[in-house]
Amino acid sequence: MPGTDNGVGLNFLDNGDVGDDLGKTIVLYGDYVVAPQTTLSAYIANNDGDWAGKETDNAFGIGAKYDMGGAYLAGSIERGYEEEVRGDLGVRFNF
């Protein structure tokens, strides 16, 4: 949405065939400011390819970012196409 930090997007990727059938991917993603310094983000992706290790057609994740003024604390968790759950947490400094 113009003038805000909120947003929604849609991506389409044709990954092609390079050895494995990597298929086509559609991703819906968005960000929403829930408080003056806190932003939530999420995505869901669908891929119709067929490659080794792929267990599901859907991947999704959610994350949050807290602006500390000059730095921010961010974390996320996602489940990928291999049905493995991954998470990360970190601090980013802006100079």
C-alpha positions in Angstrom: 0.0 0.0 0.0 1.6 3.3 -1.0 2.9 5.4 1.9 3.0 2.5 4.4 5.2 -0.3 5.3 2.3 -2.8 4.7 2.3 -4.7 1.5 1.2 -7.8 -0.4 2.8 -9.4 -3.4 2.5 -12.3 -5.8 5.5 -13.9 -7.7 5.5 -16.4 -10.5 8.7 -18.3 -11.4 9.2 -20.8 -14.2 12.2 -22.8 -12.8 12.7 -24.8 -16.0 14.2 -28.3 -16.3 17.8 -28.7 -15.4 18.3 -32.4 -14.8 15.3 -32.5 -12.4 11.9 -31.1 -13.1 12.0 -27.9 -11.0 8.5 -26.9 -12.0 6.7 -23.6 -11.7 6.4 -21.7 -8.4 3.7 -19.3 -7.2 4.4 -17.2 -4.1 2.0 -15.1 -2.1 3.7 -12.9 0.5 2.9 -9.9 2.7 4.1 -7.6 5.5 1.9 -5.8 8.1 2.9 -3.3 10.7 1.1 -4.3 13.9 2.7 -1.7 16.1 4.9 1.4 15.5 8.1 -0.6 15.5 6.9 -4.2 14.9 6.3 -5.8 11.5 5.0 -9.3 10.8 5.8 -11.0 7.5 4.5 -14.2 6.0 4.5 -16.2 2.7 3.1 -19.3 1.2 4.6 -20.9 -2.0 3.4 -23.7 -4.2 5.7 -25.6 -6.6 4.6 -28.3 -9.0 8.0 -29.7 -9.8 9.3 -33.1 -9.0 12.8 -33.3 -7.7 14.7 -35.6 -5.3 14.0 -34.8 -1.6 10.8 -32.8 -2.3 8.0 -34.1 0.0 5.3 -31.5 -0.6 4.2 -28.9 -3.1 3.7 -26.2 -0.4 6.2 -24.2 1.6 5.3 -21.5 4.1 6.8 -19.2 6.7 6.2 -16.4 9.2 8.5 -13.8 10.7 8.7 -10.7 12.8 10.9 -7.7 12.9 11.3 -5.2 15.8 12.9 -1.8 15.0 15.2 -0.7 17.8 16.3 2.5 16.1 19.6 2.0 14.3 19.3 -1.8 14.5 16.5 -4.3 14.4 15.8 -7.7 15.9 14.3 -10.2 13.5 13.3 -13.9 13.6 11.4 -16.3 11.4 10.3 -19.9 11.1 9.5 -21.8 7.9 8.6 -25.2 6.6 10.1 -26.0 3.2 9.4 -28.4 0.4 11.3 -31.1 2.2 8.9 -30.7 5.2 11.8 -29.6 7.4 11.2 -26.8 9.9 13.9 -24.1 10.1 14.1 -21.0 12.2 16.5 -18.1 12.5 17.0 -15.2 14.8 19.3 -12.2 14.5 20.2 -8.6 15.0 21.0 -6.3 12.1 22.8 -3.0 12.6 22.3 0.0 10.2 25.3 2.4 10.1 
